Amino acid sequence: MKVLQLCNKPPYPPVDGGTIAMNSITQGLLGEKCLVRVLSVCSDKHPVNKALLTEDYIEKTRFESVYIDLNIKILDALLSLFLGESYNVKRYESKDFSMKLVSILKAEEFDIIHVESIFLTPYLPLIRRYSNAKVVLRAHNVEHLIWKRVAKCTKNIFKRWYIKKLYLALRLYELEHIGKYDGIACITHKDVDYFKSNGCKRPIESIPFGIIAPDIMDNVDEEPNSLFHIGSMDWIPNLEAVDWFLNEVWNKVHAELPMARLYLAGRKMPQHLMKMDCPNVSVIGEVPDAMYFIESKKINIVPLLSGSGIRVKIIEAMSVGKTVISTTVGAEGIDYTDGVDILIADTPEDFVRQIKRCLEDDDFCTTIGRNAFNLVATHYNNELLTKKLLSFYDALLDRDE
């Protein structure tokens, strides 16, 4: 099967949840002997890291990228607001990307064109014009729900008003255009139900994020009483979550558990956190090896208040047997059982109680982590989920036979 994978940011090297999820698709398809070609947007926020882009990856995927200036431009944002357009999507429109896409489609035929994110939907008419391939949208999130939740948590009145406008325009665009794809591969059952309940009649399937289980590192010592959060800090829900946890939760944890230490890691760590002086909190920033960092700590804290889809970093932590304490929003999309393979906390008091139980009862904490490992091994195996994706592709192709 020949697949063209269109990505809204460089999927390699996999450095955040989105790129990890996209790369899992790439590697899974390659593992099933598919011929995969990757064309990606790159930007100032998400440039191509040539130093880490391996020759093997380029050879196997024939990787190419096109720069798009995704920086926010006030006049363009205001014009989109006036016209009722989704500025989130509008920013991705590019003549250069269009030209590169057309040149690929003219030179090569594909069975499937796999589109990562609703933001690349403006290129759908070009795909239809130059290709007979089935076009599948990989819906990592219900994108507009992220902005809806962000708006609810925003205190500044004007900023909240503007984000609400963004959310409403993106909602209209997303629900209007999702039915123009031949199929939709959602990352969670909840997203499938949402799109169906809002009128989507196209073939739609829940295919979770799959992980290639990492080898557990024998040379890593787990630090006692350690908590950690890891995630890209230029993603608004992560920044919002960490600020909330530090302001509303951490002092209560420190008062009850003075031996506990919190580590904050992730790309684009903001200066107000890097300069912060908070008791028993270490702000690391970007780490050279995320899995080494995860394995060196005890408990993963995920205090998300907004977001959609599935948190890849939770799956990663679970894959090496870490106990995760998350809000209900953070754990959305994961087939978890609270108190068995994850611990849910939605209030400061909940977080204090769950952290205290884990640090004071090591056997309990270890059991949660072991159950989390088993959950990932059975539900989020990338090889099995790739086969499910290929069956979905096959069903779409069979509709024309």
Buried (B, 14 or more C-beta within 10 A) or exposed (E): BBBBBBBBBBBBBBBBBBBBBBBBBBBBBBEBEBBBBBBBBBBEEBEBEEEEBEEEBEEBBBBBBBBBEBEEEEEBBEEBBEEEBBBBBBBBEBEEBBEBBBEBBEEEEBBBBBBBBBBBBBBBEBBEEBBEBBBBBBBBBBBBBBBBBBBEBBEEEEEBEBBBBBBBBBBBBBBEBBBEBBBBBBBBEBBBEBBBEEEBEBBBBBBBBBBBBBEEBEEBEEEEBBBBBBBBBBBBBBBBBBBBBBEEBBEBBBEEBEEBBBBBBBBBBBEEBEEEEBEBBEBBBBBEEBBEBBBBBBBBBBBBBBBBBBBBBBBBBBBBBBBBBBBEBBBBBBEBEEEEBBBBBBEBEBBBBBBBBBBEEEEBBBBBBEBBBBBBEEBBBBEEBBBBBBEBBEEBBEEEE
